[in-house]
């Protein structure tokens, strides 16, 4: 079973189509987050440690795919804005979201790249509130490149650690990614709990999940 899986992965990673597949997975993940694009990029990074596929093209196609997918998600949110702003509560939520994104929308986009499900929610919301496209594109390029480098290099270092056993390298890379995500989520949860009293006392609080729920 293990040998069959390794043979299958070797064949896939040695195929010239692997770059197109990585681009497609990273793009579709932008508006359909069930697609395991990060796992695919980490896997490619593991095998890149052995020389195939090439490391730099993996980073490039993953970043381009993520950038393209985020723009599809942005356009989906933008096209749905008329339907989503119906009702007083939704209009208030979107007005507050516009103010927040106008102040720190770019960095919210970069940070959301590393939060499970956050990427799609933020890109669609930025489209729905009509965040400026130029600003969106600039920060999204930063987010896409940083994510592609992060995912590829985690796999690459896992592959270097277990050069003769790519399966262990893959497990190490995935384990590192899951650990970093878990730590990020714990820190974010603790910061949210600490700031909750101050937020509850504010006047322009966005109802929890209102904008994301509207986008869906």
Buried (B, 14 or more C-beta within 10 A) or exposed (E): EEEEEBEEBBEBBEEEEBBEBBBBBBBBBBBEBEBEBBBBBBBBBBBBBBEBBEBEBBBBBBBBBBBBBBBBBBBBBBEBBEEBBEEEEBEBBBEBBBEBBEEEBBEBBBBBBBBEEBBBBBBBBBBBBBBEBEBBEEBBBBBBBBBBBBBBBBBBBBBBBBEEBBBBBBBBBBEBBEEEBEEBEEEBEEEEEEEEEEEEEEEEEBEEEBBBEBBE
